[in-house]
Structure formats: structure tokens, C-alpha cells
Amino acid sequence: MASIWEKIVTFFSSAQTRTYLFAALVLLAGLLFARLLSRRLKLNRLHPQHRMLVRRAIVYLVVLTTVMWSLRLLGVGM
């Protein structure tokens, strides 16, 4: 049992694993932020189709930025 615990601690204490976990956390936070932002927008004056387009554009922009940031954290250049 101690051997398994040591392997788990060694796995999570490496810098590379911490980088992967942080990149995954950034990606998850960005996706949640994009969803929250699209729901909180006040676009009452717009036509329903325009409202949908603006929301989708904002969500895609936030998701794209988050994906680029996560890839940059992992060392992948764009």
C-alpha cells in the first residue's frame, strides 16, 4: 500500500503533471466563464437572431482564447 501511495505522490509532485493540471483547470474555468458570460448578457434591445449571433461570437471568442492559453501553458506555440 505504501508503494502505491508513493507512486501517486511522485506522480502529482512532478512539475509536468502540475502544468497539465493547471492547463486543464484554466480550460475548465474558461468554459465555465464563457457559459456564464453568455447567460448574463443583457441584449434585450436586439432582435432574437442578432442576440444569438452576439452570444455565440462572445462564447467562441472566450473559448478560443482559453484554448490558446491552455496550449501555451503546455508549451504548444500557435
N, C-alpha and C positions, 0 to 999 in steps of 0.2 A: 504494500500500500504506500509506503514512503517513497518507493521508486516512482510510482505513477505521479504522486504529488510533486516530486522534484522535477519530473519532466514537464508537468503543467506549469510550474513556477518558472522554469527555464524558458519555456516557450513564450509565456506572456511577459517575461522581463527583457526579452531581446528588443533592440531598438527598431528593427524592421517590423516586428509584429505590432509594436506601439504605433508605428507610422501607418500601417494598414488599418488598424482600428480607428485611428484619428481620421483617416480619409473616409472610412465608412461612416463615421459619426458626422462628419461635415456633409456628406452626401445625404444622409437621412435628415439632418437638420434643414438642409436646403430644400428638400422635397416637402417637408412639413411647412416650411416658411412660404413656399410657393402656393401651396394649397390654402393656407391661412390668409395670405395676401389676396388671393383671388376671391375668397368669400367675403372679405372685409371691405372691398372696394365699393365706393358709393358712386354708381353710374346710373342714377335714376333718370337723368335727362336724355340719355342716349336711346336710340332705337334698339330693340332686343338683339338684332343681328350685330349691330355695332358693339353693343355691350359684350356679346360673346367673343367677338374678334379681339377686343381690347383685353379681356381677361385671358384669353388663350395666348396672346402675344406676351403679356406680362409673365404668365406662368412659364412659357417656353424660354423666355429670357432668363428668368431666375434659375430654372433647371439647367440650362446650358452653362450659365456662369458657375453653378455649383459643381457640375460635372468637370468643367475645365479646372476648377480649383482643386478638386479631389485628385484628378490626374496629375496636376502639378505637384501635389504633395507626394504622390507615388513616384515622381521622377520622370514622368512621361511628358516630353515637351510638345507643345502644339504650336 
